[in-house]
Amino acid sequence: MANHKKIPSYLALYHSGELQNRIDQLLAKLEECSLCPRNCMLNRIAGEKGFCKTGRKAMVASYNAHFGEETPLVGASGSGTIFFSHCNLGCVFCQNYTISHDGEGVEVDSGQLAAIMISLQKQGCHNINLVTPSHVVPQIVEALPIAIEKGLILPLVYNSGGYDRLETLQLLDGIVDIYMPDFKFWEKSSAKTLANATDYPENAKKAITEMHRQVGDLHINSQGIAERGVLVRHLVMPGLIEESKEIFHFLASLSTDMYVNVMEQYHPLYKARNYPPIDTPLSRAEYETAVKEAKNAGLKRLEQSGLLQLLEKMGMI
């Protein structure tokens, strides 16, 4: 393992006993589930399943050292991603729909989840990257003490779709060091049609504001590895550039030093071809426009297409 890693925040809560208090509060929320904005109010402890189709135990689809994540997460050894099955969103364009919609994966208990974390640490990963964690926060935090006792010292990355409940995030204060939310839609109509979540924009704004309050702008160490802070992803989609513009201005209002990945890899996957204007691939012109809008909003720290960055250096755009 590299020797430059900063001690993660959750260790202080573990040693003070506060981590167990957070576990108790989060598990209690499962009895009438109000973890996310869906507010299904079903007893997941008893095995009832709501929108996320997940009961008492979390489901894991896969885990590995991932090299396709953002540059500050990957470094030389990769980001230790754990892909959780199911999701609290219903995006019609999801590229991982076999996991998020179809529920590929197996149930794991807290000991098994802790063992996965330790396995990723032993592989040399720079962090534990929790992909689609919003509906399994209690199960993740419940596994932490077991993992800590086995030697876990990697920061946690909370890699969510941005559809998070403020009260749940507040219980993660001091546990998560790196938040990596999406901000997908600005308009309620788009969120309703494309993700079955009319209230997505208001919840994403509250969530990202709280995340930034907790950990601030992204801090990257001298080795180029993220240690703490917020990294926001925005997937640029065809026909929705005006929404991208509004999202960039909101993020800049929180901090012009907000690290934002302006993502260009949109393709009409899953059911997207039934939903114009996202039924076609993203054009180069639309992506370039989105990047310009991000810069016009005042955002200073953008991660973008490698090709686009090359063209900029060459003075071609």
GIDAZI-V945288 format. One record per backbone hydrogen bond with DSSP energy under -1.0 kcal/mol. CO is the residue of the C=O (numbers start at 1). NH is the residue of the N-H. E is the energy in kcal/mol with one decimal. If there is no record, write none. Layout:
co->CO nh->NH e->E
co->CO nh->NH e->E
//
This chain:
co->8 nh->11 e->-1.2
co->9 nh->12 e->-1.3
co->10 nh->14 e->-2.2
co->11 nh->15 e->-2.4
co->12 nh->16 e->-1.6
co->13 nh->19 e->-2.1
co->17 nh->21 e->-1.1
co->18 nh->22 e->-2.2
co->19 nh->23 e->-2.2
co->20 nh->24 e->-2.3
co->21 nh->25 e->-2.1
co->22 nh->26 e->-2.6
co->23 nh->27 e->-2.7
co->24 nh->28 e->-1.8
co->25 nh->29 e->-1.1
co->27 nh->30 e->-1.0
co->28 nh->31 e->-1.2
co->30 nh->44 e->-2.7
co->33 nh->41 e->-2.9
co->36 nh->39 e->-1.6
co->42 nh->33 e->-2.8
co->42 nh->44 e->-1.3
co->43 nh->48 e->-2.3
co->44 nh->47 e->-1.3
co->50 nh->53 e->-1.6
co->58 nh->108 e->-2.6
co->59 nh->85 e->-2.3
co->60 nh->106 e->-2.1
co->62 nh->83 e->-2.8
co->64 nh->81 e->-1.8
co->66 nh->79 e->-2.8
co->70 nh->73 e->-1.8
co->70 nh->74 e->-1.5
co->71 nh->75 e->-1.6
co->72 nh->226 e->-2.9
co->74 nh->78 e->-2.6
co->78 nh->126 e->-2.3
co->79 nh->66 e->-3.4
co->79 nh->81 e->-1.7
co->80 nh->129 e->-2.7
co->81 nh->64 e->-1.8
co->82 nh->131 e->-2.4
co->83 nh->61 e->-3.2
co->83 nh->62 e->-1.0
co->91 nh->94 e->-1.1
co->92 nh->271 e->-2.1
co->96 nh->99 e->-1.7
co->96 nh->100 e->-2.7
co->97 nh->101 e->-2.0
co->97 nh->102 e->-2.4
co->98 nh->104 e->-2.3
co->99 nh->86 e->-2.5
co->106 nh->60 e->-2.9
co->109 nh->113 e->-2.3
co->110 nh->114 e->-2.3
co->111 nh->115 e->-2.0
co->112 nh->116 e->-1.8
co->113 nh->117 e->-1.9
co->114 nh->118 e->-2.3
co->115 nh->119 e->-2.4
co->116 nh->120 e->-2.2
co->117 nh->121 e->-2.0
co->118 nh->122 e->-2.5
co->119 nh->123 e->-1.2
co->120 nh->125 e->-1.8
co->121 nh->124 e->-1.7
co->127 nh->80 e->-1.7
co->128 nh->157 e->-3.2
co->129 nh->82 e->-2.9
co->130 nh->159 e->-2.0
co->131 nh->84 e->-2.1
co->133 nh->136 e->-2.1
co->136 nh->140 e->-2.0
co->137 nh->141 e->-2.5
co->138 nh->142 e->-2.4
co->139 nh->143 e->-1.1
co->143 nh->147 e->-2.1
co->144 nh->148 e->-3.2
co->145 nh->149 e->-2.3
co->147 nh->152 e->-2.3
co->148 nh->151 e->-1.8
co->155 nh->128 e->-2.6
co->156 nh->178 e->-2.1
co->157 nh->130 e->-2.8
co->157 nh->159 e->-1.0
co->158 nh->160 e->-1.0
co->158 nh->180 e->-3.1
co->159 nh->132 e->-2.6
co->160 nh->182 e->-1.4
co->162 nh->164 e->-1.4
co->165 nh->169 e->-2.1
co->166 nh->170 e->-2.1
co->169 nh->172 e->-1.4
co->172 nh->175 e->-2.6
co->172 nh->176 e->-1.9
co->177 nh->229 e->-2.6
co->178 nh->158 e->-2.9
co->179 nh->231 e->-2.7
co->181 nh->233 e->-2.6
co->187 nh->191 e->-2.1
co->188 nh->192 e->-2.6
co->189 nh->193 e->-2.3
co->190 nh->194 e->-3.0
co->191 nh->195 e->-1.6
co->191 nh->197 e->-1.7
co->192 nh->196 e->-1.2
co->194 nh->92 e->-2.3
co->195 nh->90 e->-1.5
co->197 nh->200 e->-2.1
co->199 nh->203 e->-1.9
co->200 nh->204 e->-3.0
co->201 nh->205 e->-2.1
co->202 nh->206 e->-1.9
co->203 nh->207 e->-2.8
co->204 nh->208 e->-2.7
co->205 nh->209 e->-1.9
co->206 nh->210 e->-2.2
co->207 nh->211 e->-2.7
co->208 nh->212 e->-2.4
co->209 nh->213 e->-1.9
co->210 nh->214 e->-2.1
co->211 nh->215 e->-2.3
co->212 nh->216 e->-2.1
co->216 nh->230 e->-1.4
co->219 nh->227 e->-2.8
co->219 nh->228 e->-1.1
co->221 nh->224 e->-2.2
co->225 nh->221 e->-2.8
co->228 nh->219 e->-3.9
co->229 nh->179 e->-2.0
co->232 nh->261 e->-3.1
co->233 nh->183 e->-2.1
co->234 nh->263 e->-2.7
co->237 nh->240 e->-1.9
co->240 nh->244 e->-1.7
co->241 nh->245 e->-2.4
co->242 nh->246 e->-1.8
co->243 nh->247 e->-2.3
co->244 nh->248 e->-2.6
co->245 nh->249 e->-2.0
co->246 nh->250 e->-2.2
co->247 nh->251 e->-2.5
co->248 nh->252 e->-2.4
co->249 nh->253 e->-1.6
co->250 nh->254 e->-1.0
co->251 nh->255 e->-2.1
co->255 nh->258 e->-1.5
co->256 nh->300 e->-2.7
co->259 nh->232 e->-2.7
co->260 nh->303 e->-2.7
co->261 nh->234 e->-2.5
co->263 nh->236 e->-2.3
co->266 nh->282 e->-1.2
co->267 nh->269 e->-1.8
co->269 nh->272 e->-2.4
co->271 nh->274 e->-2.1
co->272 nh->275 e->-2.3
co->275 nh->278 e->-1.6
co->283 nh->287 e->-2.0
co->284 nh->288 e->-2.6
co->285 nh->289 e->-2.2
co->286 nh->290 e->-2.2
co->287 nh->291 e->-2.3
co->288 nh->292 e->-2.1
co->289 nh->293 e->-2.2
co->290 nh->294 e->-2.2
co->291 nh->295 e->-2.2
co->292 nh->296 e->-2.7
co->293 nh->297 e->-1.7
co->294 nh->299 e->-1.7
co->295 nh->298 e->-1.3
co->301 nh->260 e->-2.6
co->303 nh->262 e->-2.6
co->305 nh->309 e->-2.3
co->306 nh->310 e->-2.0
co->307 nh->311 e->-2.5
co->308 nh->312 e->-2.2
co->309 nh->313 e->-2.2
co->310 nh->314 e->-1.8
co->311 nh->316 e->-2.7
co->312 nh->315 e->-1.4
//
